[in-house]
Amino acid sequence: MHRETLTIRNNGRSQTDITAQIARVVTDSGVRIGLCHVFLQHTSASLIISENADPAVGRDLERFISRLVQDGDPMFEHAEEGPDDMAAHIRTILTQTEVTVPVDEGRLDLGTWQGIWLWEHRHAPHARKLIVTVAG
């Protein structure tokens, strides 16, 4: 069993490919066959497994969720940190704060076009903490 905490900095609302950082933790763990679990310790960002080849996928996802959950919607009571505050929480609930990926032969066993992404839902830059646990 191996556990490591990563801090991922971003420039505000965006998707950041974190596959390489997670893969490094798997390699460092020495686990050959098992599972890699990644948990995000925040309520206004999320983790997704998505296509890693065409940047249009990320832009389309952002456009879709922006239409679904609009910043500053007047129905939101919680807005202590600005108009994106409650929208960011809802986006997180609709997506996920953890992912688990198989480990095979010491490597993440992702599909050909899959990557692990940190999806920041706030407009301001943040440093997000992730707990990566590799077991096998």
N, C-alpha and C positions, 0 to 999 in steps of 0.2 A: 504494500500500500504506500502511495506517495501523494502528498498534498502540497500545493503551492498556491500562494496568493499573487495574482497579477494586478497591476494597475494599468488601465488603458485610458489614455487621454484622447479627447476628441475636440473638434472645433465647433460643437453645437450640432443641431439636428442633421444627422447623417448616418450612414452605415459604414462601419469600419471592418474590414476583413481581418479577423484575428486567428485565422487558421494556422499560420506559421508559429505564432506564440504558443498556441495550444499544442501543436505538434512537437515543439521543443520540450515542453513539460513531459509529454509522453515519452520522448526519447530519453530524457534525463531520469525518468522513473525506473528504467530498466525492465518494465513490464513487457512481456512478449505477447501474451494473450489475455484479454480482459476487457475492462470498460473504462472510458474516460468520461467523467461527469464534470460539467462546468456549471457553476451557480453564480448568478449576478446578484450582488447585495444592494440592489436599488429598486425604487418603485416608479422611476420615470425613464427607464431604458429597458431594452430587452435583448434576448439572444435569439437568433434565427439560424437555421440551416437553409441556405439558398444557393442559387446558381452563382458561380464565381467566374464565368467567362464573359458575359455581356453586361456592361454597366447599366444598360437600359432597364434591366430587371429591377435593380434597386430604385431607379427613378420612378418606374411604374408602381412599385410597392408604396413609395412615399406619396405619390399622387393619389393612389387608391385610399390609403388610410387617412390622408388629409381631407378627403371628401367625406369619409365615413365619420371621422371625429375632428370637428373643426375647433381650432384655437378660439378662445373667447366666446364660445357658444353661451348665449344668455341663460340657458337652463342650468349652467354650472354655478353652484354656490361657492365651491372651493376655488379661490383664485389668489391666495396669499402671495404667491411668487410670480404673478403675472398671468397673461391670457393663455399661455401654453401649459400652465400648471396642471389643471384637471385633465386637459386633453392628453397630456403625457402619461398620467396615471391610467387612464382608460386604454390608451394604446398598449401599455405594458400588460394590462389584464387580458387584452384581446390576443396578445402574442404569447411570450413565455419568458421566464427568468432563468431557465435551466435547459440544458441539452445533455444527452448522453450518446456517446459514439463508441462503437466497438473498437477494440485495439487488436490488431492481428500482425504478427511478426514485428512487434515493436513500433507499429505505425498506426495512425488513425485510419480506420477502414471506411473512409468516405467514398461516395460514388464519384465518377469521373468529373462531373460538373458541380459538385457540392463544395461549399465552404462554410465556415462558421463565422457569423457576423455579429458584432455589437451594434445594435440599432439605437442610437441616441434620439430621444423624443423631445428633449428641451432645446430651445434655440441657443442658449448660452453654452460655452465650452464647459466640459466636466472631466473629472478624473474618476473613472468607474473601477470598482474593485470586483474581481472575479476570484472565486475559489475553484481551483482545478484539482480534482481527486482522481487518481489513476489506481485502479485495483485489478489484480490478476494473480 
